Amino acid sequence: MLDVIYPTSDQIFYVGRNEKKTVKDWNDIRQSALMLAEAANLLMAENRARDKDQWMKDAKLLWEAGNKAFVLAKAKDEAGMEALNAELYEACQSCHVHYRPGYRRRP
């Protein structure tokens, strides 16, 4: 989580910080989105899944957000990426609520 999901999700969460994106910036964002979706695939692998119910649902939410971010990054659609933040946030929050003991959702 800390080495892959956190840094790649941050690049998507904070996509609007740099208004003048270069081709390299968009390639980096696209790569982060792909890594995020692939991290979700890893979480769904039989040897990593904590259960076959909620864990898989939460991982699928992450995969869907990462996949959408990848498509939007390919299109260089910054507004779409910013609109995706709520969906990515929900994917993160859902997993944290279910699998991080003592975690509290922000009001």
C-alpha positions, 0 to 999 in steps of 0.5 A: 500500500505505502510503496505502490498504491499511496504514491500512484493514487496521490498523483491522480488525487493531485492532478490539478496542481500542475496546470501546464502539463508536458507530454512527460507529465501525462505519461507519468500520470498514465503510468500511475493510473495503470499501476493503480489498476494493476495493484488492485489486480494483485490485491485480488490474487488468490494468495493475497485476497483476505476474503472473497467478499468485501475484499474483492469488492473493495479491490474492484472499486480500486481497479475501476478507478485506476482503469478510468484514470488510465483512459482519462490520462490517455485522453489528457482529460484533466477535468475528468481526472479531477471528477474521478477523485470522489470515486478513487477516494471512495475506493480507498475509504471503503477498504480502510473502513473494512480492513484498517482497525481503528480507522475512521472515515472523515465526516 
